């Protein structure tokens, strides 16, 4: 074999490896694009910021868990309720954070639970628990809860407003 043959063969192998690399990179990029729902990085960042803002601005306490029952999100209102910093709860098993929460039951059955009562730190709460599905697979669950005393107070205020408006409407 001559030096010219070695150079030609080397270029052949370089070209082949580059072609394999390009094909592999294309397949990987298509897979990544599909897994991020076709969004660009800027769009993902904006959506994340919007989601975080909405999540933290909700008046109700909210905690989300993955399918193993590990807390993935906890808003500031939930942190206040639990008397901890909300970011210290993330990564812990939900039953260690809120005993008897029944989120594990939602993960097992996949069934929603609405307007249930839960005691946390000697306070009563009204709780909603909903499973989270993605492409028909159970991915986790989310729970929202609000102090029952606040709910009853709000219901009483609304009742008073209704009575006042009915009384005002019946007087000529």
C-alpha positions, 0 to 999 in steps of 0.5 A: 500500500502506498501513502496515497492509499493510506490518505484515501482510506483515512479520508474515507474513514473520516467521512464515514465517522462524520456521516455517522455523527451527523445521523446520530446528532440528527436522531438525538435532536429529533428525539429531544425536540419531540420530548420538549413538545417542539418548544424552543429553549426561550419558550420553555424558560418563559413557560417555566417562569409563568408557571412558577408565578401562577403557582406562587400567587395562588391563595390556596396551599398547593403541593405536587408529588411524583408517582412515587409520592416525592414532593416536586412542588410546594408553593409559599402558601403551603410552606406557611401552612406547614410552618416550613420553607416551601423549598425545604419540602421538595424532595421529601416523601409526602407522608413525612411532610403531611401525615395522613394526606391520602395523596398516596391513595390518589396515586394508587387509585388514580381517582380524584378526591374533592372537598375532603377534610384534613388536619395539619398542625391542629388546624382543619383544612378542606383538601382537593387531590387530583392525579396528574396524567401525561399521555394516559400515564399517571405521573403524580398528583397535586393537592390544594388545601385551604383553612376550613375556618377561612372557607366557613368565614367566606361562606358566611360573608357571601350569605350575608351579602346575599341576604342584604341584596335580597332585602334591598331588592324587596324594599321599594 
